[in-house]
């Protein structure tokens, strides 16, 4: 039994090293005809090592029929100044990654942004709940430095998995704010719950009230339908 456990642990460690190596080797690919193409919306790329030297022109945010379409490039957050939420609310949308891993060599996340304050500045703060097309999720934010509320890429059975590279995968993502609680819900299941006290504090969010929007990881493409705010 001990030997079996040792083999399992070694295999797991090797898999993690392999994934980390693949991630380290991946370069950000600039898109063509980049920039924000939706009137009233703005964007800011994240201050990360991968985004060094890049701008919002290296990603694209536009419309596809009645839906939005994000294509990156650098990891980026998109929002409209007019889109603000306060009190008790839900922000939700359905994300379709039609070509899973079509722009990258491993899964990258996309999801919902809430609590945006001072957006577009070096002191902006916000939180996002995002899904990966391989069955994982992340709840992360900036305040203005990055902070995480769960393990990066935490698996959950509620999150849909693509059948393989190039296949389509769809996720219904919602962030619910009610009283002193924030929930990250994916495909109708709450995968993470966090308290206001843990989120609105030094180095994290200024408030749960603020702009809401969309976040796309680097080298990712997804269509976003049914993006909406529901007040409670």
N, C-alpha and C positions, 0 to 999 in steps of 0.2 A: 504493500500500500504506500509506504513512504517513497519507494522508487517511482511508483506511478505518479504520485503527487509532484515529485521532483521533476519528472519528465513534463508533466502538464505545465508547471510553473515555468520551466525553461522554454517550452513552446510558446507560452503566452508572452514571455519577455522578448523572445525573438520576433514574434509578430508585431509587438509594439515598436521595437527598434526598426523593423522593416517599414512600418507605416510612417514613423517619424522621419526616416531617411527619404521616403518618397515625398513627404510634405516639404522637407528642406530643399529638395531639388527642384520643386515646381516654381516656375517663374510667372509673374503676372503678365498676362497678354493684353495689350491695349486693344480696344475695339475701334472700328471705323465709324465715322459719322457720330462721334460721341457727344456727350453733354445731356442736359435736361431738356427734353422736347415737349414737356407738358406745361402749358401756361399756369403760372401761380405756384409752381413747385420749385424747390431748390435742393441742393445736395452738398454734402461734404464728405470727402474720403477720410478714412480713419488714419490716425497718426501711428502707423505700424511700420515695421522694418520692410515688409513686402511692398508698401505703398510709397517708399522713398522716391522722390523725384516725379511722382505721378500727379495728375490733376483730375477734376471731374470730367474733363474732356476725354479721358481714357476709359470711361464707362458710359453707358447709354441708358437713359430712362425715358420711355415713350409710351405710346398707346398702341394697343392691338385690338381694334374694335372698341368695345366698351371697357375692356380690361387694360391694365398697365402691363408693361413688359420691361424688366430690368436685365441688362446684360453687362457683365463686368469682365475684365478690368480689375481695378483696385476695389477692395472692400469699401462699401459706401452706404450712406444713409440718405434717403430721399424723404422729403416732407413738404407740405404746403403750409405757409404761414397762417392761412385761414383755418386750418384743421387743428382745433384745440379741444381738449376734453378736461372736465373737472368733476369732482364729486364721485359718484358711483357710475361706472360706465364699462362697456366692453368694446374693444376694437378687434375686428375680425376680418378674415379674407381667406380665399382658397388659392393656394399656390400650386401651379403645375410646372414641373421640371420635365419638359417633353423629351429632352435628350440628356438623360442622366450621365453626369461626368463627361459631357460632350466638350467642355472647355477646360477640364482639369484631370489630374490623375488620381484624385481621391474625392470623397464627398465633401461638399461645402454647404453651409447653412443659408437659409433665407427666412425672413419672418417679420413680425409686427414690432413696431417701436411705440413706446408710450413715455409720458413724463418728460418730454423734451423741453428744456429751458436754455435760453441763450444760444439757440441753434444757429449754426454757421460761424460761431466764434470759437476762440481757443479755450473758452471756459464752458462750452456746452455740456449738458448732462442729459442722459436718457437711458432707458432700459429697453432691451429687446428679448423676445422669446422667439426662437428660430428652430426649424427642423432641418435635418439632413435626410437625403434620399436613401440612406442605408439604415434607417430605423433609430436614429439618435436625435437628441435635442440639446440646446444650450440656452441658458438664461444669463445674459451678460449685459454690462452697461459701461458708461463712461461718466466720470464725475470730477474733472475731465480725464483723469487717468482711468485706464480700463480696470474693471472689477468683474468678478464672476460670482454667480449665486449657486451654481452647481458644477459638477465635474464637466470639463469640456467634452462634448460628445457623449453625454450620458444615454445609454440605451433605454428604450421603453417599448413594450409590446404594442402600444396604441399607434405608434408612428409607422407609416407605410414604408415598405422597402421596394426599390426598383428591382425588377426581375434580372437586370443586368445592365452593363454599360450601354448607353444609347437608348434604353427603354424609358417609358414615361412613368412618372410617379407623381401622385397628388397628395397634398396635405391641407387640411382645414386647420388654420391656426387662429387662436383667439387669446387676448389678454383681458382678464376680468379684474376690475378694481372695485372693491366693495368694502367700505369702512376702512379698517386697518389691514386689509388683506389683499394681496395681488396673486392671481392664479395664471399660470401658463397652461393653456388647454390645447391639445392637438387631437384632431379627429374625434372630438367630443369627450375626451378624457383629460382630466386635470393631471398633468405630469409633474407639476411643481407648484408649491404654495409658499409665499414669502410674506413677512409682516412689514407693515409700513415702517416700524422702528428699525428693521434691518436694512431697509432701502433708502429712507430719507434720513441721511446722516452724513457726517463729514466724510468727504472723499467719494460719496456716491451721488444720490439724486438730491436736487434742491426741493423737489416736490413731485407728487404723483400727478398733479395737474400740469398741463402743458401741451405741447404739440404731439401729435401722433403721426406715424408714417411707416416706412418700409425699410428693411435692411437686407442687403445682399452681400454675401461673402465674395472674396475675389474669385475670378475665373468661373463665374456662375451665370446661368440664364434661367429665368422663371417668368411665367405669366401669372398675373395676380388679378383674380376676379372677385367681385362682391366685396371689395374693400369698403368698410363702413364703420361708423360709430353708432352704438346703441346706448342710450342713456337709461339708467335705472332709477 
